[in-house]
Amino acid sequence: MKYIPKLILPLLIITIIGIVYYSYFKPNDELGNFSKFNTGSEINQKINVAIVRTKMMREDANGMIISFVAKDKNNVEVIVNIREPAPEKIMNAKVIELLGHLHKEGFSAVRATIIR
């Protein structure tokens, strides 16, 4: 019985840390929203998008993808230009995470990561 009060506080702290992690920091595969981006900002932000395979895709001389069309959860389509070429297997992904910023002419991505 003496040990029960000593165990309650650590268990409570671990539970709170777990809830915070799974609520805020755990990566998810839900599509994001391009309307949350400010087109005049140069601040890089993350967004999950789906690739539109039926639209334009540009490749460099080595066959690496440098531009494609992506859509958000509201089906808003935006041209994505990747700073570093992406491998062709990214076109088979259902959801990718982009890190970059939005301009009027498209999304400038620093990094593209396959989520699902």
VENBELPE-V169489 format. One record per backbone hydrogen bond with DSSP energy under -0.5 kcal/mol. NH is the residue of the N-H (numbers start at 0). CO is the residue of the C=O. E is the energy in kcal/mol with one decimal. If there is no record, write none. Layout:
# VENBELPE-V169489
{{NH:CO:E} {NH:CO:E}}
This chain:
# VENBELPE-V169489
{{3:0:-0.5} {4:0:-0.6} {6:2:-1.3} {6:3:-0.6} {7:3:-1.5} {8:4:-0.9} {9:5:-0.6} {10:6:-2.0} {11:7:-2.4} {12:8:-2.3} {13:9:-2.5} {14:10:-2.1} {15:11:-2.2} {16:12:-2.4} {17:13:-2.3} {18:14:-2.3} {19:15:-2.4} {20:16:-2.4} {21:17:-2.5} {22:18:-1.5} {23:19:-2.4} {24:19:-0.7} {24:20:-1.6} {25:20:-1.7} {31:47:-3.3} {35:32:-1.4} {36:33:-1.8} {38:36:-0.6} {40:37:-1.5} {44:99:-3.1} {46:97:-1.9} {48:95:-2.7} {49:70:-2.4} {51:68:-2.8} {52:50:-1.0} {54:51:-1.1} {57:66:-2.3} {59:63:-2.6} {62:59:-1.7} {64:85:-2.1} {65:57:-2.5} {66:57:-1.5} {67:79:-2.0} {68:55:-0.5} {69:77:-2.6} {70:49:-2.9} {71:75:-1.4} {72:31:-2.6} {74:71:-1.8} {76:74:-0.6} {77:69:-2.7} {79:67:-3.7} {80:78:-0.5} {80:106:-2.8} {81:65:-2.0} {81:79:-0.5} {82:108:-2.7} {85:64:-2.9} {89:86:-1.6} {90:87:-1.8} {91:88:-1.2} {92:89:-1.0} {95:48:-2.6} {96:112:-3.3} {97:46:-3.2} {97:95:-0.5} {98:110:-2.3} {99:44:-2.3} {99:97:-0.5} {100:107:-1.9} {102:105:-3.2} {105:102:-0.6} {106:78:-3.0} {107:100:-2.8} {107:105:-0.5} {108:80:-2.8} {108:106:-0.8} {109:98:-3.7} {110:98:-1.4} {112:96:-2.6} {114:94:-2.5} {115:94:-2.0}}
